[in-house]
Amino acid sequence: MSTPTAVITGASSGIGAATARGLAGAGFRVVLTARRGDRIEALAGELTRAGHAAEARVLDVTDRAAVDAFAAALDRCDVLVNNAGGALGLDPVATGDPADWQAMYEVNVLGVLHMTQALLPALTASGAGTVLVVTSTAGHGTYEGGAGYAAAKHGARVLAETLRLEIVGRPVRVVEIAPGMVRTDEFSLTRFRGDAARAAKVYEGVAEPLTAEDVADTITWAVTRPPHVNVDLLVVRPRAQASNTKVHREA
Ligand SMILES: NC(=O)c1ccc[n+]([C@@H]2O[C@H](COP(=O)([O-])OP(=O)(O)OC[C@H]3O[C@@H](n4cnc5c(N)ncnc54)[C@H](OP(=O)(O)O)[C@@H]3O)[C@@H](O)[C@H]2O)c1
């Protein structure tokens, strides 16, 4: 019998990398995917040296042909963590760049769709599969400047909710994890296109934003419940964040 296998998208940094560590620690063989091969190779090597089963596969989740080839080459899949995603810009609706909106939709929604469609047969065949989608509190509300990202994350949330309705009765559960403010190395840097000062301002004065490990912990917890327990939705924020727009900042 081969080892239960978890595929993690966006495993080259932040929440995805921490989730790879968490699920490897929980006994899964982890298949790390992202566009940056050097990063996932390094993490897979680290996990392997620590005695875990880990592999790295370069994959762009917006490339359907590549996703299909990846799925065809996989011998089994018990867990799919759809984590790859992110935000671009913080522009108002009046001036937002349609290209940013399109890129956010492609990775946050169509990326999840491609991966889920490609791996659903293997997840079903596993007899106890889990599709997990990392959305955001931006999938449950909005904020000024956040329309493009919030629209995309609402899309990912609706995909998860609809899939749960459609596959009920099959041995696959659908879990949504919706984090609030998480201080990861790259999320805000990517959003502000490398502007480190602007990225740092997001977390300014916030005593303890969530860490990637905090979110990975909730993902690992949800995935390791007994198979009949479907954690539909878990919203997780730092204590200092009461809503998308109400954050306590110390002077
Ligand atoms: N940080 C937050 O405050 C926060 C809050 C709520 C939700 N989230 C969500 O949590 C997830 C992870 O965020 P994070 O904070 O860990 O950000 P991050 O460090 O920027 O990670 C994003 C990951 O997605 C991958 N990725 C991006 N585009 C991709 C593509 N086309 N194909 C494959 N992989 C791609 C990146 O890897 P490569 O560049 O190597 O491909 C990277 O590993 C995202 O879905 C994000 O929207 C984050």
The ligand as a Tripos MOL2 file, in Angstrom:
@<TRIPOS>MOLECULE
LIG
   48    52     1     0     0
SMALL
NO_CHARGES

@<TRIPOS>ATOM
      1 N1         -1.2950   36.3980    3.6670 N.am      1 LIG1
      2 C1         -2.5510   36.7010    3.8930 C.2       1 LIG1
      3 O1         -2.8590   37.6950    4.5910 O.2       1 LIG1
      4 C2         -3.6610   35.8270    3.3850 C.ar      1 LIG1
      5 C3         -4.9210   35.9670    3.9490 C.ar      1 LIG1
      6 C4         -5.9830   35.1970    3.4860 C.ar      1 LIG1
      7 C5         -5.7910   34.3140    2.4620 C.ar      1 LIG1
      8 N2         -4.5550   34.2030    1.8960 N.ar      1 LIG1
      9 C6         -4.4220   33.2480    0.7830 C.3       1 LIG1
     10 O2         -3.5610   32.2040    1.1980 O.3       1 LIG1
     11 C7         -2.8800   31.6710    0.0660 C.3       1 LIG1
     12 C8         -1.3830   31.6850    0.3570 C.3       1 LIG1
     13 O3         -0.9820   33.0070    0.6540 O.3       1 LIG1
     14 P1          0.4230   33.3790    1.3130 P.3       1 LIG1
     15 O4          0.1780   34.4710    2.2850 O.co2     1 LIG1
     16 O5          1.1350   32.1690    1.7290 O.co2     1 LIG1
     17 O6          1.1120   34.0900    0.0550 O.3       1 LIG1
     18 P2          2.4490   33.8030   -0.7570 P.3       1 LIG1
     19 O7          3.5800   33.5320    0.1710 O.co2     1 LIG1
     20 O8          2.5520   34.9260   -1.7400 O.co2     1 LIG1
     21 O9          2.1360   32.4310   -1.5060 O.3       1 LIG1
     22 C9          1.4560   32.3350   -2.7150 C.3       1 LIG1
     23 C10         1.8390   31.0050   -3.3350 C.3       1 LIG1
     24 O10         1.0760   30.8140   -4.5150 O.3       1 LIG1
     25 C11         1.9580   30.3860   -5.5390 C.3       1 LIG1
     26 N3          1.4090   30.7680   -6.8280 N.ar      1 LIG1
     27 C12         1.0470   31.9940   -7.2560 C.ar      1 LIG1
     28 N4          0.6000   31.9430   -8.5190 N.ar      1 LIG1
     29 C13         0.6790   30.6310   -8.8970 C.ar      1 LIG1
     30 C14         0.3760   29.9270  -10.0750 C.ar      1 LIG1
     31 N5         -0.1060   30.5490  -11.1700 N.pl3     1 LIG1
     32 N6          0.5850   28.5840  -10.1160 N.ar      1 LIG1
     33 C15         1.0770   27.9430   -9.0390 C.ar      1 LIG1
     34 N7          1.3920   28.5560   -7.8940 N.ar      1 LIG1
     35 C16         1.2020   29.8870   -7.8290 C.ar      1 LIG1
     36 C17         3.2910   31.0300   -5.2260 C.3       1 LIG1
     37 O11         4.3660   30.2540   -5.7340 O.3       1 LIG1
     38 P3          5.1840   30.5260   -7.0780 P.3       1 LIG1
     39 O12         5.3270   32.0060   -7.2150 O.co2     1 LIG1
     40 O13         6.4800   29.8000   -6.8390 O.co2     1 LIG1
     41 O14         4.3650   29.8980   -8.1500 O.co2     1 LIG1
     42 C18         3.3090   30.9390   -3.7160 C.3       1 LIG1
     43 O15         3.8320   29.7120   -3.2840 O.3       1 LIG1
     44 C19        -3.3130   32.5170   -1.1250 C.3       1 LIG1
     45 O16        -4.3760   31.8590   -1.7890 O.3       1 LIG1
     46 C20        -3.8000   33.8020   -0.4870 C.3       1 LIG1
     47 O17        -4.7300   34.4800   -1.2980 O.3       1 LIG1
     48 C21        -3.4830   34.9170    2.3380 C.ar      1 LIG1
@<TRIPOS>BOND
     1     1     2 1
     2     2     3 2
     3     2     4 1
     4     4     5 ar
     5     4    48 ar
     6     5     6 ar
     7     6     7 ar
     8     7     8 ar
     9     8     9 1
    10     8    48 ar
    11     9    10 1
    12     9    46 1
    13    10    11 1
    14    11    12 1
    15    11    44 1
    16    12    13 1
    17    13    14 1
    18    14    15 2
    19    14    16 1
    20    14    17 1
    21    17    18 1
    22    18    19 2
    23    18    20 1
    24    18    21 1
    25    21    22 1
    26    22    23 1
    27    23    24 1
    28    23    42 1
    29    24    25 1
    30    25    26 1
    31    25    36 1
    32    26    27 ar
    33    26    35 ar
    34    27    28 ar
    35    28    29 ar
    36    29    30 ar
    37    29    35 ar
    38    30    31 1
    39    30    32 ar
    40    32    33 ar
    41    33    34 ar
    42    34    35 ar
    43    36    37 1
    44    36    42 1
    45    37    38 1
    46    38    39 2
    47    38    40 1
    48    38    41 1
    49    42    43 1
    50    44    45 1
    51    44    46 1
    52    46    47 1
@<TRIPOS>SUBSTRUCTURE
     1 LIG1         1 GROUP 0 **** ****
